[in-house]
Amino acid sequence: MLTELAPRTMRLSLPLLLLLLGAWAIPGGLGDSAPLMATAPQLDDEEKYSAHMPAHFRCDACRAVAYQMEQHLAKAEAKLHTHGGHQELSESAYTDVLDKSCSQAWQDYGVREVNQVKRLTGPGLSNGPEPHISVMITGGPWPIRLSVTCLHYLGEFGEDQIYEAHQQGQEALKALLCGGPRGACSEEVPVTRAEL
């Protein structure tokens, strides 16, 4: 009976040993004396309390809106596919989809600090290499600001133009909303507080 238990114990011990050795080699693992630490981004008064989207987050907000519009439209179109064919959404359908994309909860978005730069983060917002550990602040004014930003773009461009850009691809939609000389991702964008 002891000989049967010994091999089973060895099989359990080897993965545990490998796990411990792996953790020892990882920075911040068991063998590293410096603990991993992360602090929440320190938000200024504008970032905490203002009703508008702060200027330094507008490009990220625009990219998030473009991503969400694209995802909602693609999902609605996927429901129409029959036997491999592609059908376009009707005007009333894409208008409804775009309205819903703006009125969603936006709870997956927030702010975090990476390399001492505060960035909006969430689905569709890859900002380069991910840090080993970070703190993201969600909720608060961010969902409302994103919804207002989304509605702003619907009003500025209209559902027809947005759907046309969507049909040309995600980059075309992002270019429509965020590009151009006055786009949110242009470096020459004038900062006006009442805009968004």
C-alpha positions as CSV (number, residue, x, y, z in Angstrom):
1,M,0.0,0.0,0.0
2,L,2.9,2.4,0.7
3,T,4.4,1.7,-2.7
4,E,1.2,2.7,-4.4
5,L,1.0,6.1,-2.6
6,A,4.6,7.1,-3.2
7,P,4.3,7.5,-7.0
8,R,1.1,9.5,-6.7
9,T,2.8,11.8,-4.2
10,M,5.7,12.3,-6.6
11,R,3.3,13.2,-9.4
12,L,1.7,15.9,-7.2
13,S,5.0,17.2,-6.0
14,L,6.6,17.7,-9.3
15,P,4.0,20.3,-10.6
16,L,4.1,22.1,-7.3
17,L,7.9,22.2,-7.4
18,L,7.8,23.6,-11.0
19,L,5.3,26.2,-10.0
20,L,7.4,27.3,-7.1
21,L,10.6,27.4,-9.2
22,G,8.7,29.5,-11.9
23,A,7.4,31.9,-9.3
24,W,10.9,32.3,-8.0
25,A,12.1,33.4,-11.4
26,I,9.3,35.9,-12.1
27,P,10.0,39.5,-11.0
28,G,7.9,40.1,-8.0
29,G,7.7,36.4,-7.3
30,L,8.7,34.5,-4.2
31,G,12.5,35.1,-4.7
32,D,12.3,38.8,-5.4
33,S,12.6,41.0,-2.3
34,A,10.8,44.0,-3.8
35,P,7.0,43.7,-3.5
36,L,4.7,44.6,-6.3
37,M,2.9,47.8,-5.6
38,A,0.3,49.9,-7.5
39,T,-1.5,53.0,-6.5
40,A,-4.7,54.5,-7.9
41,P,-4.2,57.4,-10.3
42,Q,-4.4,60.8,-8.6
43,L,-7.2,62.7,-10.4
44,D,-7.3,66.5,-10.5
45,D,-10.6,68.4,-9.9
46,E,-11.5,68.6,-13.6
47,E,-11.1,64.8,-13.9
48,K,-13.1,64.2,-10.8
49,Y,-16.0,66.7,-11.0
50,S,-16.3,68.2,-14.5
51,A,-19.4,67.3,-16.6
52,H,-17.3,67.3,-19.8
53,M,-14.6,64.8,-21.0
54,P,-11.2,66.3,-20.1
55,A,-9.2,67.3,-23.2
56,H,-6.4,64.8,-22.5
57,F,-8.9,61.9,-22.6
58,R,-10.8,62.9,-25.7
59,C,-8.8,60.8,-28.2
60,D,-9.2,57.7,-26.0
61,A,-12.9,58.4,-25.5
62,C,-13.4,58.8,-29.3
63,R,-11.6,55.5,-29.9
64,A,-13.8,53.8,-27.3
65,V,-16.9,55.2,-28.9
66,A,-15.8,54.1,-32.4
67,Y,-15.0,50.6,-31.1
68,Q,-18.4,50.3,-29.3
69,M,-20.3,51.5,-32.4
70,E,-18.4,49.1,-34.6
71,Q,-19.1,46.2,-32.2
72,H,-22.8,46.9,-31.9
73,L,-23.3,47.3,-35.6
74,A,-21.3,44.2,-36.4
75,K,-23.3,42.2,-33.9
76,A,-26.6,43.4,-35.4
77,E,-25.4,42.6,-38.9
78,A,-24.3,39.1,-37.8
79,K,-27.9,38.4,-36.8
80,L,-29.0,39.2,-40.4
81,H,-26.6,36.8,-42.1
82,T,-28.5,34.0,-43.8
83,H,-26.8,31.1,-45.6
84,G,-23.5,32.9,-45.9
85,G,-25.1,36.0,-47.5
86,H,-24.6,39.5,-46.1
87,Q,-27.4,41.9,-45.6
88,E,-27.3,45.6,-44.7
89,L,-29.2,46.9,-41.7
90,S,-32.2,49.1,-42.5
91,E,-32.0,52.8,-41.6
92,S,-34.3,52.3,-38.7
93,A,-32.3,49.3,-37.5
94,Y,-28.8,51.0,-37.6
95,T,-30.3,54.2,-36.0
96,D,-31.6,52.0,-33.1
97,V,-28.3,50.1,-32.8
98,L,-26.3,53.4,-32.7
99,D,-28.6,54.9,-30.1
100,K,-28.2,51.7,-28.0
101,S,-24.5,51.8,-28.3
102,C,-24.5,55.3,-26.8
103,S,-27.0,54.5,-24.0
104,Q,-25.1,51.4,-22.8
105,A,-23.7,51.4,-19.3
106,W,-20.0,52.0,-20.2
107,Q,-19.0,50.3,-17.0
108,D,-16.0,48.5,-18.5
109,Y,-14.2,51.8,-19.0
110,G,-12.1,53.8,-16.5
111,V,-8.8,55.5,-15.9
112,R,-5.5,54.1,-15.0
113,E,-2.0,55.5,-14.9
114,V,0.8,53.9,-16.9
115,N,4.3,55.3,-16.8
116,Q,3.0,58.4,-15.1
117,V,0.4,59.1,-17.8
118,K,-3.3,58.9,-17.1
119,R,-5.2,57.1,-19.8
120,L,-8.8,56.0,-20.4
121,T,-8.8,52.2,-20.6
122,G,-11.3,49.5,-21.5
123,P,-12.4,47.4,-24.5
124,G,-10.9,48.6,-27.8
125,L,-8.3,50.8,-26.1
126,S,-4.9,49.2,-26.3
127,N,-2.3,51.7,-25.3
128,G,0.8,49.6,-25.8
129,P,2.4,47.1,-23.5
130,E,0.3,46.3,-20.4
131,P,1.9,47.0,-17.0
132,H,2.5,44.0,-14.7
133,I,0.1,45.6,-12.2
134,S,-2.1,48.7,-12.2
135,V,-5.2,50.2,-10.6
136,M,-8.1,51.2,-12.7
137,I,-10.7,53.7,-11.5
138,T,-14.2,53.0,-13.0
139,G,-17.6,54.4,-12.4
140,G,-18.0,57.9,-11.2
141,P,-18.3,60.4,-14.1
142,W,-16.7,58.2,-16.8
143,P,-19.8,56.3,-18.0
144,I,-21.8,59.5,-18.3
145,R,-19.0,61.3,-20.1
146,L,-18.6,58.4,-22.6
147,S,-22.3,58.4,-23.3
148,V,-22.4,62.1,-23.8
149,T,-19.3,61.8,-26.1
150,C,-21.1,59.1,-28.1
151,L,-24.2,61.2,-28.5
152,H,-22.1,64.1,-29.5
153,Y,-20.7,62.1,-32.4
154,L,-24.1,60.9,-33.4
155,G,-25.3,64.5,-33.6
156,E,-22.2,65.8,-35.4
157,F,-22.0,63.1,-38.1
158,G,-25.4,61.5,-38.2
159,E,-26.3,57.8,-38.2
160,D,-26.2,57.6,-42.1
161,Q,-22.6,58.8,-42.3
162,I,-21.5,56.6,-39.3
163,Y,-23.1,53.5,-40.8
164,E,-21.5,54.2,-44.2
165,A,-18.0,54.5,-42.5
166,H,-18.7,51.3,-40.6
167,Q,-19.4,49.4,-43.9
168,Q,-15.9,50.5,-45.0
169,G,-14.3,49.0,-41.9
170,Q,-13.3,49.8,-38.3
171,E,-10.4,52.1,-39.3
172,A,-12.7,54.1,-41.6
173,L,-15.2,54.6,-38.7
174,K,-12.3,55.6,-36.4
175,A,-11.0,58.0,-39.0
176,L,-14.4,59.6,-39.5
177,L,-15.0,60.2,-35.7
178,C,-11.5,60.8,-34.4
179,G,-9.3,61.8,-37.4
180,G,-9.0,64.9,-39.5
181,P,-7.6,68.2,-38.6
182,R,-10.2,68.9,-35.9
183,G,-10.7,65.3,-34.8
184,A,-10.2,64.3,-31.2
185,C,-7.0,62.4,-32.0
186,S,-5.4,65.3,-34.0
187,E,-2.6,67.1,-32.1
188,E,-4.0,70.5,-33.2
189,V,-7.4,70.1,-31.5
190,P,-8.4,73.4,-29.8
191,V,-9.4,72.9,-26.2
192,T,-12.9,74.2,-25.6
193,R,-14.4,73.1,-22.3
194,A,-18.1,73.3,-23.4
195,E,-17.6,71.0,-26.3
196,L,-18.0,67.6,-24.7
